[in-house]
């Protein structure tokens, strides 16, 4: 086996093994620690090993050929059905694997200090969630993709239902019902492609570029797969599970849900729908773009409604609705069927994971100090003077908000810009006047995004001090450890976008050889 093969297998297998071993008694060397400390330290160790393996995979990856699938492992699993244990990584999946490993480690560090109740079950579920997400980005078999895609459902349900806040029960059930329904429909589309295409091998199907699949088959497959992936993205109007899930979820659950789970949907569109059923995608692309720009406006208007004085808005709910708008930019980029748009979508995927992950960490820090994320309550209390009471926390919240609104020089800028540039010159066969209209609507969405984020900063960070007499702690050491990597990467991606685009562009060109620039 090559080094890349071993590292990719380690990245996928370590969290799965770690999830199982988290349920075992602490080894003799850790008997002096409390059981909670031991298992949480185990979570930090395993996620740290996964992150180290992901960084090593980045180092050994052939950056001169990011469009080529590397570190591939292809072993027969169920020969009678043609299902294989097929793993690999290219310039599209590698950034998402690295992002997942990073956020998993930061969440483990955060949990080690916060000490959630029933730490054994919590750690096992978080590691299982990480394993499913990493596998989704690494597998190259349609059936394995579906299994990995579904693997995250159970741990996320329990993280919300057991460790969530107010309304966690209904929010967890809503999450399950939406995602299971979408997944059943998606499975039908995946099986249709596998049966009609004669293989479940995603690489072979992508290289065929729809050959062997009739136009009707491609339409049905894209419709079924697209609906399942749209729920996870989430695309308007299939998004309504997301605000409830984010509002109720614990801090680490919200970080992982926004940072990596939402990316599974858009990744599936790029990895499966675009190259395997190009005719179907071309037919549905204008409708996908229409839903995308509707989501951009809807998410922004919902955030503006939440941030108004007296509206009873919640900080975590506002960030959740902002995710609807930001992920809609990803969908817009994909719908252009151009290399520019798809690269923008992939860049925005990673940028959203960094920035929104940071925002949910900061929302958790606010709740730890003030006991609430309700915007009206924060305005009436010391939360409205965050700059004065906790200047580092307030400044970092403002930084994350500015990065989220797409200020040039920060990560949030490039992905949305490239997605809109893709809409300026969509692929041949798509209506340019329609896409120019979508571009104008998306441009309006950027203005609305700036409006609600700046209003949020004003309400939470500025104003007179409230009635709290007890001093508020500024950023703590474990918060510096969890937040600093996200801040640094947000700056690096914003100031040096070629780091990411040099990975994704050759892979997009290889995956979609017929698309326009």
C-alpha positions as semicolon CSV with decimal commas, in nm:
position;residue;x (nm);y (nm);z (nm)
1;X;0,000;0,000;0,000
2;X;0,112;0,355;-0,067
3;X;0,143;0,618;0,202
4;X;-0,161;0,804;0,066
5;X;-0,370;0,485;0,080
6;X;-0,274;0,416;0,441
7;X;-0,341;0,774;0,546
8;X;-0,684;0,787;0,379
9;X;-0,784;0,457;0,539
10;X;-0,662;0,590;0,875
11;X;-0,862;0,911;0,836
12;X;-1,182;0,714;0,774
13;X;-1,123;0,424;1,015
14;X;-0,976;0,598;1,322
15;X;-1,293;0,783;1,432
16;X;-1,501;0,468;1,378
17;X;-1,264;0,262;1,592
18;X;-1,244;0,546;1,843
19;X;-1,623;0,557;1,870
20;X;-1,633;0,188;1,964
21;X;-1,342;0,206;2,209
22;X;-1,493;0,512;2,381
23;X;-1,753;0,277;2,526
24;X;-1,487;0,054;2,687
25;X;-1,356;0,104;3,044
26;X;-1,061;0,340;3,083
27;X;-0,721;0,166;3,054
28;X;-0,519;0,114;3,374
29;X;-0,297;0,415;3,308
30;X;-0,596;0,649;3,327
31;X;-0,763;0,504;3,638
32;X;-0,656;0,805;3,838
33;X;-0,868;1,027;3,615
34;X;-1,242;1,055;3,645
35;X;-1,431;0,848;3,384
36;X;-1,550;1,170;3,220
37;X;-1,197;1,308;3,192
38;X;-1,066;0,982;3,052
39;X;-1,327;0,948;2,779
40;X;-1,311;1,315;2,680
41;X;-0,931;1,288;2,663
42;X;-0,984;0,983;2,444
43;X;-1,198;1,197;2,212
44;X;-0,925;1,461;2,188
45;X;-0,663;1,195;2,120
46;X;-0,860;1,022;1,845
47;X;-0,968;1,342;1,668
48;X;-0,613;1,473;1,703
49;X;-0,481;1,158;1,534
50;X;-0,739;1,199;1,257
51;X;-0,633;1,562;1,207
52;X;-0,266;1,460;1,199
53;X;-0,345;1,194;0,937
54;X;-0,543;1,447;0,732
55;X;-0,254;1,696;0,745
56;X;-0,013;1,420;0,642
57;X;-0,249;1,330;0,357
58;X;-0,238;1,693;0,246
59;X;0,143;1,675;0,254
60;X;0,177;1,356;0,048
61;X;-0,101;1,448;-0,194
62;X;0,034;1,512;-0,545
63;X;-0,054;1,881;-0,580
64;X;0,063;1,875;-0,941
65;X;-0,225;1,641;-1,030
66;X;-0,521;1,727;-0,805
67;X;-0,765;1,622;-1,075
68;X;-0,646;1,261;-1,049
69;X;-0,801;1,034;-0,786
70;X;-0,523;0,949;-0,538
71;X;-0,477;0,711;-0,247
72;X;-0,734;0,477;-0,399
73;X;-0,831;0,148;-0,236
74;X;-1,064;-0,081;-0,432
75;X;-1,162;-0,411;-0,268
76;X;-1,461;-0,633;-0,345
77;X;-1,717;-0,617;-0,063
78;X;-2,041;-0,769;-0,198
79;X;-1,937;-0,921;-0,533
80;X;-2,284;-1,049;-0,615
81;X;-2,414;-0,692;-0,623
82;X;-2,098;-0,534;-0,761
83;X;-2,047;-0,327;-0,443
84;X;-1,685;-0,250;-0,356
85;X;-1,495;-0,085;-0,073
86;X;-1,368;0,191;-0,297
87;X;-1,194;0,493;-0,144
88;X;-1,005;0,782;-0,300
89;X;-0,935;1,153;-0,273
90;X;-0,890;1,437;-0,522
91;X;-0,887;1,816;-0,515
92;X;-1,264;1,828;-0,458
93;X;-1,283;1,599;-0,156
94;X;-0,946;1,673;0,008
95;X;-1,037;2,023;0,142
96;X;-1,362;1,887;0,289
97;X;-1,180;1,598;0,456
98;X;-0,931;1,842;0,609
99;X;-1,213;2,074;0,722
100;X;-1,401;1,786;0,886
101;X;-1,089;1,664;1,068
102;X;-1,014;2,017;1,192
103;X;-1,364;2,090;1,319
104;X;-1,388;1,746;1,480
105;X;-1,067;1,810;1,675
106;X;-1,169;2,162;1,780
107;X;-1,506;2,033;1,902
108;X;-1,332;1,760;2,104
109;X;-1,102;2,018;2,266
110;X;-1,401;2,239;2,344
111;X;-1,596;1,947;2,494
112;X;-1,298;1,844;2,708
113;X;-1,320;2,174;2,895
114;X;-1,699;2,218;2,893
115;X;-1,753;1,858;3,019
116;X;-2,093;1,759;2,875
117;X;-2,311;1,522;3,077
118;X;-2,275;1,149;3,003
119;X;-1,940;1,209;2,838
120;X;-1,899;0,846;2,727
121;X;-2,206;0,844;2,502
122;X;-2,135;1,200;2,388
123;X;-1,780;1,120;2,276
124;X;-1,883;0,797;2,103
125;X;-2,157;0,977;1,910
126;X;-1,934;1,268;1,803
127;X;-1,668;1,025;1,677
128;X;-1,931;0,822;1,491
129;X;-2,060;1,143;1,335
130;X;-1,708;1,238;1,225
131;X;-1,652;0,889;1,080
132;X;-1,969;0,908;0,870
133;X;-1,887;1,253;0,739
134;X;-1,529;1,164;0,646
135;X;-1,647;0,846;0,476
136;X;-1,900;1,042;0,271
137;X;-1,619;1,253;0,126
138;X;-1,386;0,956;0,068
139;X;-1,599;0,672;-0,076
140;X;-1,629;0,616;-0,450
141;X;-1,914;0,365;-0,459
142;X;-2,277;0,480;-0,481
143;X;-2,400;0,231;-0,220
144;X;-2,117;0,316;0,019
145;X;-2,193;0,684;-0,035
146;X;-2,552;0,627;0,072
147;X;-2,448;0,425;0,379
148;X;-2,197;0,689;0,487
149;X;-2,450;0,965;0,414
150;X;-2,701;0,794;0,646
151;X;-2,442;0,709;0,910
152;X;-2,450;1,064;1,048
153;X;-2,824;1,060;1,108
154;X;-2,838;0,865;1,436
155;X;-2,552;1,043;1,619
156;X;-2,681;1,388;1,523
157;X;-3,032;1,296;1,635
158;X;-2,908;1,194;1,981
159;X;-2,674;1,492;2,013
160;X;-2,973;1,722;1,963
161;X;-3,228;1,518;2,160
162;X;-3,003;1,441;2,459
163;X;-2,765;1,736;2,489
164;X;-2,969;2,009;2,320
165;X;-3,153;2,298;2,477
166;X;-3,515;2,404;2,482
167;X;-3,728;2,235;2,215
168;X;-3,466;1,967;2,152
169;X;-3,715;1,680;2,121
170;X;-3,929;1,821;1,838
171;X;-3,618;1,963;1,667
172;X;-3,446;1,623;1,668
173;X;-3,754;1,447;1,530
174;X;-3,795;1,710;1,259
175;X;-3,433;1,661;1,159
176;X;-3,483;1,284;1,135
177;X;-3,811;1,297;0,943
178;X;-3,682;1,542;0,683
179;X;-3,351;1,368;0,625
180;X;-3,491;1,013;0,621
181;X;-3,758;1,110;0,370
182;X;-3,502;1,277;0,148
183;X;-3,265;0,983;0,179
184;X;-3,526;0,728;0,071
185;X;-3,588;0,927;-0,246
186;X;-3,213;0,967;-0,301
187;X;-3,155;0,593;-0,266
188;X;-3,400;0,526;-0,550
189;X;-3,204;0,763;-0,773
190;X;-2,869;0,605;-0,682
191;X;-3,001;0,255;-0,751
192;X;-3,147;0,371;-1,083
193;X;-2,807;0,501;-1,191
194;X;-2,624;0,188;-1,070
195;X;-2,862;-0,054;-1,240
196;X;-2,894;0,136;-1,567
197;X;-2,525;0,227;-1,579
198;X;-2,414;-0,128;-1,502
199;X;-2,192;-0,030;-1,209
200;X;-2,195;0,152;-0,876
201;X;-1,841;0,280;-0,931
202;X;-1,860;0,659;-0,913
203;X;-1,530;0,706;-1,099
204;X;-1,636;0,489;-1,392
205;X;-1,978;0,651;-1,409
206;X;-1,825;1,001;-1,399
207;X;-1,582;0,917;-1,679
208;X;-1,873;0,789;-1,890
209;X;-2,036;1,136;-1,865
210;X;-2,387;0,994;-1,889
211;X;-2,314;0,739;-2,160
212;X;-2,544;0,439;-2,120
213;X;-2,806;0,644;-1,936
214;X;-3,103;0,764;-2,137
215;X;-3,226;1,121;-2,107
216;X;-3,531;1,004;-1,912
217;X;-3,314;0,802;-1,675
218;X;-3,093;1,102;-1,611
219;X;-3,393;1,326;-1,544
220;X;-3,541;1,081;-1,293
221;X;-3,204;1,022;-1,128
222;X;-3,122;1,391;-1,090
223;X;-3,471;1,464;-0,957
224;X;-3,453;1,186;-0,697
225;X;-3,089;1,238;-0,594
226;X;-3,126;1,615;-0,604
227;X;-3,424;1,611;-0,368
228;X;-3,239;1,398;-0,115
229;X;-2,928;1,614;-0,131
230;X;-3,133;1,937;-0,126
231;X;-3,277;1,845;0,214
232;X;-2,929;1,810;0,364
233;X;-2,793;2,126;0,194
234;X;-3,057;2,274;0,289
235;X;-3,231;2,425;-0,012
236;X;-3,538;2,645;0,020
237;X;-3,818;2,532;0,078
238;X;-3,678;2,208;0,228
239;X;-3,484;2,399;0,492
240;X;-3,731;2,430;0,778
241;X;-3,567;2,158;0,989
242;X;-3,240;2,353;1,007
243;X;-3,326;2,657;1,228
244;X;-3,493;2,435;1,490
245;X;-3,203;2,188;1,487
246;X;-2,940;2,460;1,524
247;X;-3,128;2,648;1,794
248;X;-3,173;2,334;2,004
249;X;-2,836;2,166;1,938
250;X;-2,541;2,197;2,177
251;X;-2,254;2,418;2,062
252;X;-2,041;2,138;1,918
253;X;-2,348;1,988;1,747
254;X;-2,422;2,319;1,576
255;X;-2,058;2,358;1,470
256;X;-2,046;2,012;1,312
257;X;-2,392;2,044;1,157
258;X;-2,314;2,377;0,990
259;X;-1,946;2,316;0,931
260;X;-1,953;1,976;0,764
261;X;-2,294;1,805;0,749
262;X;-2,450;2,065;0,522
263;X;-2,157;2,020;0,282
264;X;-2,252;1,658;0,222
265;X;-2,549;1,768;0,012
266;X;-2,364;2,007;-0,217
267;X;-2,068;1,768;-0,240
268;X;-2,304;1,498;-0,365
269;X;-2,434;1,727;-0,637
270;X;-2,080;1,795;-0,761
271;X;-1,948;1,441;-0,721
272;X;-2,251;1,247;-0,847
273;X;-2,519;1,450;-1,025
274;X;-2,303;1,683;-1,236
275;X;-2,067;1,431;-1,400
276;X;-2,284;1,117;-1,400
277;X;-2,611;1,267;-1,528
278;X;-2,507;1,584;-1,718
279;X;-2,819;1,596;-1,937
280;X;-3,044;1,577;-1,635
281;X;-2,849;1,849;-1,457
282;X;-2,866;2,073;-1,763
283;X;-3,245;2,038;-1,768
284;X;-3,290;2,112;-1,400
285;X;-3,013;2,375;-1,365
286;X;-3,238;2,682;-1,425
287;X;-3,486;2,556;-1,163
288;X;-3,204;2,490;-0,918
289;X;-3,082;2,847;-0,973
290;X;-3,433;2,984;-0,913
291;X;-3,462;2,795;-0,584
292;X;-3,111;2,911;-0,492
293;X;-3,173;3,284;-0,534
294;X;-3,508;3,249;-0,358
295;X;-3,319;3,092;-0,067
296;X;-3,069;3,378;-0,067
297;X;-3,343;3,640;-0,033
298;X;-3,555;3,431;0,203
299;X;-3,264;3,362;0,439
300;X;-3,165;3,729;0,446
301;X;-3,520;3,853;0,508
302;X;-3,569;3,595;0,783
303;X;-3,250;3,717;0,951
304;X;-3,360;4,080;0,920
305;X;-3,690;3,987;1,085
306;X;-3,511;3,808;1,369
307;X;-3,264;4,088;1,437
308;X;-3,531;4,358;1,477
309;X;-3,577;4,499;1,827
310;X;-3,858;4,318;2,007
311;X;-3,884;4,039;1,747
312;X;-3,776;3,773;1,995
313;X;-3,496;3,651;1,771
314;X;-3,226;3,409;1,880
315;X;-2,858;3,445;1,788
316;X;-2,819;3,076;1,696
317;X;-3,141;3,082;1,495
318;X;-3,017;3,389;1,306
319;X;-2,690;3,212;1,219
320;X;-2,894;2,911;1,104
321;X;-3,105;3,119;0,868
322;X;-2,791;3,286;0,742
323;X;-2,667;2,938;0,650
324;X;-2,973;2,896;0,426
325;X;-2,866;3,206;0,237
326;X;-2,496;3,120;0,219
327;X;-2,554;2,760;0,108
328;X;-2,791;2,895;-0,158
329;X;-2,491;3,073;-0,311
330;X;-2,325;2,731;-0,332
331;X;-2,630;2,597;-0,517
332;X;-2,627;2,896;-0,751
333;X;-2,264;2,828;-0,841
334;X;-2,338;2,461;-0,913
335;X;-2,641;2,551;-1,124
336;X;-2,429;2,755;-1,368
337;X;-2,262;2,432;-1,487
338;X;-1,940;2,628;-1,540
339;X;-1,594;2,572;-1,396
340;X;-1,605;2,923;-1,248
341;X;-1,936;2,863;-1,075
342;X;-1,853;2,514;-0,949
343;X;-1,515;2,632;-0,817
344;X;-1,697;2,915;-0,641
345;X;-1,939;2,665;-0,491
346;X;-1,656;2,447;-0,360
347;X;-1,472;2,750;-0,221
348;X;-1,791;2,878;-0,054
349;X;-1,844;2,532;0,099
350;X;-1,512;2,549;0,282
351;X;-1,546;2,919;0,369
352;X;-1,892;2,862;0,516
353;X;-1,758;2,577;0,728
354;X;-1,482;2,796;0,870
355;X;-1,684;3,112;0,929
356;X;-2,013;2,961;1,045
357;X;-1,830;2,712;1,264
358;X;-1,661;3,009;1,430
359;X;-1,994;3,192;1,466
360;X;-2,156;2,896;1,643
361;X;-1,857;2,859;1,873
362;X;-1,893;3,229;1,961
363;X;-2,269;3,194;2,013
364;X;-2,192;2,912;2,256
365;X;-1,941;3,133;2,436
366;X;-2,204;3,407;2,472
367;X;-2,454;3,157;2,612
368;X;-2,196;3,017;2,858
369;X;-2,148;3,366;3,002
370;X;-2,499;3,508;2,994
371;X;-2,714;3,196;2,994
372;X;-2,904;3,289;2,679
373;X;-2,872;3,368;2,309
374;X;-3,206;3,550;2,289
375;X;-3,132;3,880;2,117
376;X;-3,386;4,083;2,313
377;X;-3,252;3,952;2,643
378;X;-2,895;4,024;2,535
379;X;-2,989;4,379;2,439
380;X;-3,147;4,438;2,780
381;X;-2,844;4,299;2,963
382;X;-2,467;4,321;2,950
383;X;-2,465;4,135;2,619
384;X;-2,539;4,466;2,449
385;X;-2,206;4,596;2,576
386;X;-1,992;4,303;2,469
387;X;-1,721;4,536;2,337
388;X;-1,687;4,698;2,678
389;X;-1,731;4,393;2,902
390;X;-1,550;4,128;2,693
391;X;-1,361;4,315;2,420
392;X;-1,185;4,012;2,273
393;X;-1,504;3,808;2,249
394;X;-1,694;4,107;2,107
395;X;-1,419;4,183;1,857
396;X;-1,403;3,822;1,743
397;X;-1,780;3,808;1,697
398;X;-1,761;4,120;1,482
399;X;-1,475;3,965;1,281
400;X;-1,678;3,649;1,215
401;X;-1,984;3,853;1,115
402;X;-1,780;4,062;0,870
403;X;-1,624;3,746;0,725
404;X;-1,973;3,600;0,685
405;X;-2,104;3,904;0,497
406;X;-1,825;3,860;0,241
407;X;-1,577;4,140;0,309
408;X;-1,292;4,126;0,051
409;X;-0,980;3,977;0,206
410;X;-1,172;3,722;0,412
411;X;-1,284;3,372;0,318
412;X;-1,651;3,455;0,265
413;X;-1,579;3,683;-0,032
414;X;-1,435;3,459;-0,302
415;X;-1,686;3,178;-0,315
416;X;-1,990;3,401;-0,351
417;X;-1,810;3,623;-0,602
418;X;-1,717;3,327;-0,822
419;X;-2,069;3,185;-0,796
420;X;-2,210;3,513;-0,924
421;X;-1,945;3,536;-1,196
422;X;-2,054;3,191;-1,308
423;X;-2,411;3,322;-1,333
424;X;-2,283;3,610;-1,547
425;X;-2,175;3,360;-1,816
426;X;-2,362;3,032;-1,760
427;X;-2,291;2,718;-1,961
428;X;-2,399;2,692;-2,321
429;X;-2,765;2,604;-2,354
430;X;-2,870;2,789;-2,039
431;X;-3,067;3,112;-2,069
432;X;-2,830;3,404;-2,008
433;X;-3,112;3,657;-1,946
434;X;-3,255;3,427;-1,678
435;X;-2,916;3,391;-1,511
436;X;-2,854;3,764;-1,528
437;X;-3,180;3,803;-1,339
438;X;-3,060;3,547;-1,084
439;X;-2,733;3,739;-1,059
440;X;-2,916;4,064;-0,982
441;X;-3,126;3,894;-0,714
442;X;-2,815;3,735;-0,559
443;X;-2,646;4,077;-0,558
444;X;-2,943;4,216;-0,363
445;X;-2,900;3,925;-0,124
446;X;-2,542;4,030;-0,048
447;X;-2,667;4,376;0,055
448;X;-2,933;4,226;0,280
449;X;-2,672;3,995;0,432
450;X;-2,452;4,288;0,521
451;X;-2,752;4,467;0,673
452;X;-2,861;4,192;0,912
453;X;-2,509;4,097;1,021
454;X;-2,415;4,457;1,101
455;X;-2,742;4,499;1,290
456;X;-2,664;4,183;1,485
457;X;-2,320;4,315;1,579
458;X;-2,470;4,645;1,691
459;X;-2,728;4,476;1,910
460;X;-2,501;4,217;2,069
461;X;-2,171;4,405;2,095
462;X;-2,255;4,775;2,129
463;X;-2,465;4,993;2,354
464;X;-2,479;5,078;2,724
465;X;-2,390;4,826;2,991
466;X;-2,683;4,632;3,129
467;X;-2,781;4,545;3,486
468;X;-2,535;4,256;3,531
469;X;-2,305;4,333;3,824
470;X;-2,085;4,023;3,806
471;X;-1,784;4,060;3,577
472;X;-1,786;3,866;3,252
473;X;-1,486;3,654;3,157
474;X;-1,325;3,733;2,826
475;X;-1,188;3,461;2,600
476;X;-1,049;3,164;2,791
477;X;-0,755;2,944;2,695
478;X;-0,963;2,660;2,554
479;X;-1,161;2,913;2,350
480;X;-0,841;3,056;2,207
481;X;-0,741;2,700;2,114
482;X;-1,074;2,633;1,942
483;X;-1,117;2,971;1,770
484;X;-0,765;3,065;1,656
485;X;-0,728;2,804;1,377
486;X;-1,060;2,912;1,227
487;X;-0,959;3,280;1,236
488;X;-0,621;3,208;1,077
489;X;-0,769;2,991;0,800
490;X;-1,040;3,251;0,732
491;X;-0,764;3,506;0,673
492;X;-0,548;3,268;0,467
493;X;-0,838;3,166;0,241
494;X;-0,937;3,530;0,196
495;X;-0,590;3,667;0,125
496;X;-0,456;3,367;-0,069
497;X;-0,754;3,198;-0,242
498;X;-0,519;3,017;-0,481
499;X;-0,438;2,774;-0,197
500;X;-0,785;2,625;-0,237
501;X;-0,859;2,706;-0,601
502;X;-0,539;2,538;-0,719
503;X;-0,677;2,217;-0,568
504;X;-1,034;2,238;-0,689
505;X;-0,998;2,380;-1,041
506;X;-0,802;2,091;-1,200
507;X;-1,038;1,844;-1,031
508;X;-1,343;2,030;-1,164
509;X;-1,191;2,037;-1,513
510;X;-1,128;1,661;-1,492
511;X;-1,470;1,580;-1,350
512;X;-1,661;1,807;-1,587
513;X;-1,460;1,821;-1,909
514;X;-1,751;1,963;-2,105
515;X;-1,826;2,266;-1,888
516;X;-1,738;2,622;-1,990
517;X;-1,498;2,841;-1,799
